[in-house]
């Protein structure tokens, strides 16, 4: 029973994370430029 409960908790957390990502599209746009800046710094 504990395994099923843990799976349910993980499923809830996963769904919440997906909802946050879909709801907040702004962070995704900010992540793009940051990755490019990191590449420039490494070069």
C-alpha positions in Angstrom: 0.0 0.0 0.0 2.8 2.4 0.8 4.2 2.0 -2.7 0.9 3.0 -4.3 0.6 6.0 -1.9 4.1 7.1 -2.9 3.3 6.8 -6.6 0.2 8.9 -6.1 2.3 11.6 -4.3 4.8 11.5 -7.1 2.1 11.8 -9.7 0.6 14.8 -7.9 4.0 16.6 -7.7 4.7 15.8 -11.4 1.3 17.2 -12.5 1.8 20.3 -10.3 5.2 20.9 -11.9 3.8 20.5 -15.4 1.0 22.9 -14.6 3.5 25.5 -13.3 5.6 25.1 -16.4 2.6 25.5 -18.7 1.2 28.4 -16.6 4.5 30.3 -16.4 5.8 30.5 -20.0 7.8 33.6 -19.1 10.6 31.7 -17.3 11.1 29.6 -20.5 11.8 32.7 -22.6 14.3 33.9 -19.9 16.0 30.5 -19.9 16.8 30.6 -23.6 19.0 33.8 -23.4 20.7 32.5 -20.3 21.8 29.3 -22.0 23.2 31.4 -24.9 25.1 33.6 -22.5 26.6 30.5 -20.8 27.8 29.3 -24.2 29.5 32.7 -24.9 31.2 32.6 -21.5 32.6 29.1 -22.1 34.0 30.0 -25.6 
